[in-house]
Amino acid sequence: MRFVIAAGTTRTAAIEGISAAGGDADVMRHTPSADVEIVEYGRPVCAPVVPVSPSGCPTPAVVTRAVRKRLKFDTLLLDAGLAMPTAAPTVNVADPGHDLRDPEPVPEADATVDAARELGRTLPDREVVIGESIPGGTTTALGVLRALGEPYDVSSSLAENPLPLKRDVVSDGLDASGVSAGDAAGKPLLAIRRMGDPVLAAVFGLAAGAASQGADVTLAGGTQMIAAAALLRHADVEGPIRVATTAFVAADREADLRRAATNLDLSLAVTDPGFDQASGTAFARYRDGEAKEGVGMGGALWLAERHGVPMGDVRDGMHEILERLSVGSYRDPVGTGSGEEPG
Amino acid sequence: MRFVIAAGTTRTAAIEGISAAGGDADVMRHTPSADVEIVEYGRPVCAPVVPVSPSGCPTPAVVTRAVRKRLKFDTLLLDAGLAMPTAAPTVNVADPGHDLRDPEPVPEADATVDAARELGRTLPDREVVIGESIPGGTTTALGVLRALGEPYDVSSSLAENPLPLKRDVVSDGLDASGVSAGDAAGKPLLAIRRMGDPVLAAVFGLAAGAASQGADVTLAGGTQMIAAAALLRHADVEGPIRVATTAFVAADREADLRRAATNLDLSLAVTDPGFDQASGTAFARYRDGEAKEGVGMGGALWLAERHGVPMGDVRDGMHEILERLSVGSYRDPVGTGSGEEPG
């Protein structure tokens, strides 16, 4: 099993009010670079920030790291458009994406999909789990769903989902791209190039390549992975696709998770990390509906459950990481950790 | 503990007769890209070759992979001048090096050392083991040693060390660079820029950075790592430095391993993988004096010994990998493997 994380950025994330992934837009540009460092090393190394929302909700990279530390699974980190340097080893498959309201927000979509597909096709693993880190990613996911003609709404990393704003951005994007809702049905590359982001290009390509060699494919995430799964179905990938996500996304009434899973013939794995049994601001923010998913969190939790790791152990692991990152008190929403990881 | 491998290329490797790392010059350009894929995935993924010498000696990446498979240590692969694409995730710190006989074979030496030093300084690990993969690397190591004024001779991946040829190349390089032997004493950056290679720049920088934060540093390799250690001593790094290498390098009478280790105040760990107790062409070629080291082999063997892994298990692991790579029979010195790795 290999745990893949496609990490990237777009200018879409800079739209005021779109994302909670890391606070303000300047800090947010570092979020995916910091996320992959946290998964790889347990803390930011080269990235100058710990991604924490203004209210003190830490990045779900902490959850994925806690599980990885326990299960020691292999990782493959994809630079699918990072805007800032990272000290985590990556395979580069894309440049940053533009604004969804541009005519072509992912001009190199075809090349990214090709590179990722070839990688997925040649990986030696019989099972891949694919997560993502991209601020503003649910908005571009909504763009892709609309371009494909899929009616589902998306979730949010904010407790209050700014769906009206996302719909406006998508509507402007469709106008600018000269694409009407449904025009890209059966044309996943068109949907990504005109209405997507480079991370969706990478996830779609990698999943398609892995599926083509018979690997078991799990998309680890919420409604962004619904968009990735829709792209796969519109590319006539007919085999089984699993979406592994968190109870927080499943509980989001605005997101059409279950309906989409049924209609797209996806098997759905929902895992509850039991954050109601933990104290501390981090867990409280998740209970409030912040973050919900990201950086493969749902997939990591599903793997933990599958391997018999109690959720209490996952939460303990998170506690350790958060303390080392000095976000235990959450008084300093954006700080740089410097502690060492034991063992 | 983190196992780092700096992988790169130079035009020096294209000089006829310099290296055995992968057969002819065209194939050799792929060797480091394939090596890091073998360490990461157990077989080449994107690289179109399995590095095997014309006589059937497989890359020591197979040994490092066999130990990694067993110990599951963390890795950090550095693109220190890869000429060909790789599907292994890397942090890029350098472009390929030029010919040692050019005036400045590593024009960006300072930037590479800076980037690698910063990475080494910020890594969370209390212990780093650093290996290399660079065809022609002992020749550039000899160049660095001469520029620093260090008198030691180097080993070779060939059973018959072409030392006279290496000395000629180094002599031409010194002339072209306007550097006399010893001119770069106390000036490691000058030695690398005018007479080195990008992998030595990366190893030197990473080791210096890691040492500066108090990490335990092991240079995993033969005489190339003697050159890296000399660079560290010439940069006034005074703490303990370990060189972990194989019994094959230690048995090489032309290489001044022990004398250099004593004079440079290095602790030397020599591990014998017991290839005399294994049958098959791969092991026979090593016994004949081919390859000897590379891709961190000596460091991997040292870690195996330290963790109580019997050398018989390492050899069994190698057998498995070699069979999967279809180089078990060694009838096809350069082939592409396609098998899956179990577990």
Interface residues (C-beta under 8 A of the other chain):
Chain A: Y41 G42 R43 V45 C46 K72 T75 L76 L77 T86 A87 A88 P89 T90 V91 E118 L119 T122 L123 P124 R126 E340 E341
Chain B: Y41 G42 R43 V45 C46 K72 T75 L76 L77 T86 A87 A88 P89 T90 V91 E118 L119 T122 L123 P124 R126 E340 E341
